[in-house]
Amino acid sequence: MLTRDEFIARTECNATASNDTFQNLDTNHDGYLYRKEWRKGNQAFVNKDCNRDNKMSRVEYFTQDCV
């Protein structure tokens, strides 16, 4: 069983790793992921691009699939 502090530390570590992943994928550093920057399949991109603007915001990236 984890203590509260251990749980928070792991949660913060996971959030930091995910944020780093978004930044690494965002090769032009404009705050959005485009299909050419996306490394997973096309359907995975479509599932995350909730507003269908052909770019994925940080919010879309960190939320569950919208489909």
N, C-alpha and C positions, 0 to 999 in steps of 0.2 A: 504494500500500500504506500502511496506517495503522500508526503506531507504537503501542506498547502504551498509552501515555498518551492518545493520540487516541481509541483504541478505548474505553477506560474512560470518558473524558469524554463521548463520544457515548452510551454505554450509560446513564450516570448522568443525562444530559439527557433521554433517552427515558423513563426510569423516573419522573423528576420530572414530565414532561409528562403521563404517564399517570395518576400520582397526582393531579395537579391536575385532570385530566378527571374522575376519580371524585369528587373533592370538589365540583366544579362541578355534577355531575349529582345529587349527594346534597343536594337543596335543603333538607331538614329537618335535615340534619347529625346523623343518628343512626347513621351508619356502614353503612347498607344502602341499596340502590337498590330502589325499588318500581316497579311497572309505570307508575304515573303520572309518575315521575321519568325513566323510560327513554325515550330519544329514537329508538331504532332500532325495528325491527319486533318484533311479538309473538314470532315464532319465534326471533329472536335472543335475546330474554329467556329463553325456555324453554330454549334451548341452553346458556345460562350458569347457570341456576338448578338446579344439580346435585342438591340435596337436596329440590327441589320444595316449598319452604316459601313460595313466592310473594314472596320478597325475595332480592336478590343481595348477598352479602357482598363485601367487598374481595377476599378470596381467590378467590371465584368469578369476579369481574370480571377479575382478572389472569391466570387460568388459561385454557387453551384450552377450547373448547366441550366439554361433558361427554357430548354425545350421540354 
